[in-house]
């Protein structure tokens, strides 16, 4: 099996393990406030999910070894951070009282996952990452925040008791505005990546068009927060993150005249 399918299979394993750890961490809250979910309702057992996550970890080690043994280092970093996240960094009450620090500390795992994924390409050739990798990893963390704030920005009619959201903390309009501000930060980092890969105009222009569309939806939602507007923000968060990876990963492969 070649390198490309191997490390992307590990990425899928990471996502499953993230979900499994969330199920473990949030079990008591789910029993109280979301009893209809599969694990609290008894449809699926938590033991089964955690066992599958452990077996998937063994598979991840095997897949990683087919690329290069040194890649076990970033693999271990992802798992160490995941363990710390699951334990709430051993300061659960303190961290939960600081929701934005909580957000950044948890979304930092996205940078570690991308360090693993990119490391599958550059680690076989040497121990040092390409210049500018810091900007891509910072973009990964910020885009994690884009996804998280986007999915937790809700219309008042969609709020549920016991479910923590940024809209319940800030209000629907301010939460949407915060989401847009984080998207602007993500675009600045994307422009930095675009400059480093030699495609600032193409990446900058396409991302600006998308950002304008996002801003228009935020203004509409801020004026009248509705479940449909909430869904649009959540969907656009995913579209934005996908667009970032497509622009950063594929635009540099285009002929030079198209990216100047």
N, C-alpha and C positions, 0 to 999 in steps of 0.2 A: 504494500500500500504506500503510495507516495506521501510526501510531506503535507500537501494541501488538505487532503481529506482527513489525515490524522489529527492535525491541530484543530480543525474545525469541529471534528467529533468531540474533542476534549472541551471545546467551548460550549457545546450543547450539554455536556456533562456538568460543567460549572453552573449553568443556568438551572439544571435540575437540582443540583446540590444546594444552590441558593434558595430555591423554593422549599426544599425539604427542611432546611434549617429554619426558615421562616415559619413553617408549620409547627416545628418543635417550640420555637421561641414564643409564638403567639397562641399557643394551644388554649391557655386559660381564658384569654380575651375572646377567642373564637367560641368557646363554650358558652360564654356569657352573652355575647353580642351578635355572633354569627353562627348560631347552632345549625343552620341549614347547610353549611359547608361540608364537603365529603368526610373529613376526619371527625369533626365533632358529632356529625350525624351517625357515624358508625359505618358509613358506606365503604370507607377505606381505613385501614389501621395505620396509625403513626409508625408502629414497629416495622410494617412492610415498607413504608416510604423510606425510613432511615436505613433499613437493610439494603434496599435498592441503591440508595445514595452511596453506601459503603462499597457495594460491589462495583458501582460505576467508577468509584475512585481507583479501585484496583485496575479496571480497564484503562483509566486515564494514565496510570503509571506505565502500563504496557505500551500504549500508543505513543507516549512521550519517548520511551526508550527506542522506538523505531526511528525517531528523528535524530536525537542526540542526547546522551545522558546528562549533559550540563543543563538541559532544559528542565530537569527535575528541580532546579533551584527556583525559577519563577513559579513552577507548579506548587512547590511548597509554600512560597510566599502567599499565593492565592488562598491556600487552605489555612494557613496561620491566621490571615486577616479574617477569613470566614469564621473561624473559631472564635476570634475576639469579638466579631460582630454578634455572633450568636449569644455570647456571654455579656453583651452590651458593654464590652471593655471593662467589666467588673465594677462599673460605676453607673448602674442602670438608672437609679433615681436622678442622679446628678445630670446624666446625659439627656434623659427625657425632659428635664426642665429647660433644656437648651436645644429646641427642635432644629435649629439651623446648623448647629455644630453636629447634632445627631445625623442630619442629612448628609453633610459633607463626609463625616467619618465613615458612613456606610457606603456612599457612592464611590469612595476611593478604591473600592475593590474593582471597579470597572477599569481603572488604570492598570491594576495588577493583571487583570485578565488580558488586556491588550498588550501588556508587556510580555506575557506568555505567548500570545498569538504572533506578535511581531518577532519575538525571540526565536520562534521556529524557523524564521528566515535568516536572521543575522547571527545568531549564536553559533551555528555550524562553521561560520567564517571568522569568528573571533569573539572575545569577551566584551567588547564595547559596542553600545548601540550606535546607530547612525546619528550624525549631528541633527539637532532639532527634534529628537524623539520626545524631549520634555514637553514640547507644545502639543504633540499628538496625545500624550498621556494625560496632560491637563485637560485637553478637549474631551477625552473619554470621561473624566470625572465630572466635568461640567455637564456633559450630555446625560450622564446618569441623573443629575439633578433636574435636567429638563424633563426627563421621563417621569421622575418621581413627583415633582410639583404638578406636572400636567395631569397625572392620573389622580392626584389628590386635590385638584381644584374643582369644586362642585357647586352646582346651583343650590340655593337654600332648600329646595324641595327634595334634594337627593341626599342631604346629610342624614347620618344615622347615629343614634346614641352609642357611645363607646368606640366609634370609628374615628380616629384622629386624622384630620385633613388640614391642609393649609388654609382652605377657605373658612373652616370653622375657627381657626386661629386668627386670621387676618380679615375675614370677610371675602366674599366671592370676587369682588372687583379688584381688591388689592392683591389677592392671591394670583389672579390672572395677570396683573401688571408685574408682579414679582417674576412670574413664569416668563414673561416677555423680556424682562431685564436679564434673566439668566440666558435666554436665547441670544440676546445681543452679545453677552460675554462669550458665549460659545462661538458666535460668528467671528469675533475678534481673534479667537484662538485658531479658528479655521482659516482665516486670512493669513495668520502667521505660518501655518502649515503650508498654505498655498504659495506663499512667497518662497519658502524653503524648497519646495518641489518645482519651482519655476513656472507656476500657473496662477499668479495672483489675480489677473483680470478675469479669467474664465470662472474661477472658483468664487471670486468676490462678486461678480455680476450675477451669477446664478443663485448664490446664497442670499443676495440682497432682494431679489425678486420673491424668493420664498419668505424671507423675513417680513416683507411688506404685507404679504397675504396673511401671515400670522398676526401681525399688528392689527390689521383690519378686523380679524375675528376677535381679538382681545377687546378692542374698543366696543364691538357689538355686544360681547358678553358682559363687559363692565356696565354698560347701560341697562341691560336687561338679562340677568343671569338665568338661563333656562337649562333644563337637562340636555336639550339638543346642542346648545352652545358649549356646554361642558364636554359632551362627547366629541365635538369638533376640536376642542383644545387638546384633549387626550389623543385623538387621532393625529393631529398635526405635530404633537411631540414625537410620536413614532416616525412620522414622515421626515421630520427635521433630522433626527438621529441617523436614519437610513441615508438621507441625502448627504450628510456630512461624510459618512464612510465612502459613499459612491464618489463624491467629488474629490476627497483626499486620495482615494485609492486608484481611481480609474482615469481622471482627467489628466494626470501626468503621463499616461500612456498614449494619449492622443498625439498626432503629429504636431511638431513645434509651432507651426503657423496657426494652429487652432487654439493654443493656450497662451500665446504671448500677450 
